[in-house]
Amino acid sequence: MTSQYRSAVHQVTLKLEHFSEVGLLKYDKALALSASLRIYDDTYDWQNDLKNAHKDDDSFQRLKRYCAWLIRGKDPLPTELKSWTADYLDEVFTPPIRSKGAPRTGSDVSMVLGQLVASVARDFSLTPTRNDETKEKLSACDAVAEAILTFNKNKETKNKIKSGSYVSLKLKYFSYKAKSVVK
């Protein structure tokens, strides 16, 4: 194994520990759902969703997540969104009921792991994935998988990362790449 690959595994293990310490891993599904709702897109029209949030569940979900994103990012909420958020928290209105189809879950995308694979590939000059039959397993997905195994060794079951195999990371990476608005 190359020293570059070893360095990648070491750095990813440190990042996973840091992500765990600051609580980032628990937000992975929320980030994925928000990305699938396209709230991070420059073309997102929150004013339109504000007009429709009382009657359309998709508008309500997008607007709710957009407000959370602005608050967490320390960006100021526009006055209209402050009022809407306060009304929602005070239960002044009832959220609309989803009328059609299953709700989006975002569970098929892992923003954290997908972005981690992409950054390891870029920062350590590794290919993101490899041919499954390759004997030398030195891709970014392999490095992240090895780091997850190391990370999981001393964790309680509830704190372990479940996607620790090359195949699952490869699928998460491609899903992330296809659905991510964060390039």
RAWO-V987221 format. One record per backbone hydrogen bond with DSSP energy under -0.5 kcal/mol. NH is the residue of the N-H (numbers start at 1). CO is the residue of the C=O. Records with the same first field share a line. If there is no record, write none. Layout:
BEGIN
NH: CO + CO
END
This chain:
BEGIN
6: 2
7: 3
8: 4
9: 5
10: 6
11: 7
12: 8
13: 9
14: 10
15: 11
16: 12
17: 13
18: 14
19: 15
20: 16
21: 17
22: 18
23: 19 + 20
24: 19
25: 19
26: 23
27: 24
28: 25
31: 27
32: 28
33: 29
34: 30
35: 31
36: 32
37: 33
38: 35
39: 34
41: 38
44: 41
46: 44
49: 45
50: 46
51: 47
52: 48
53: 49
55: 52
56: 52
57: 55
60: 56
61: 57
62: 58
63: 59
64: 60
65: 61
66: 62
67: 63
68: 64
69: 65
70: 66
71: 67
72: 68
73: 69
74: 71
75: 70
81: 78
82: 78
83: 79
84: 80
85: 81
86: 82
87: 83
88: 84
89: 85
90: 86
91: 88
92: 87
93: 87
96: 53
109: 106
111: 28 + 109
114: 110
115: 111
116: 112
117: 113
118: 114
119: 115
120: 116
121: 117
122: 118
123: 119
124: 120
125: 122
126: 121
134: 131
137: 135
138: 136
140: 127
141: 128
143: 139
144: 140
145: 141
146: 142
147: 143
148: 144
149: 145
150: 146
151: 147
152: 148
153: 149 + 150
154: 151
155: 152
159: 156
160: 156 + 157
162: 160
164: 162
169: 165
170: 166
171: 167
172: 168
173: 169
174: 170
175: 171
176: 172
177: 173
178: 174
179: 175
180: 176
183: 181
END
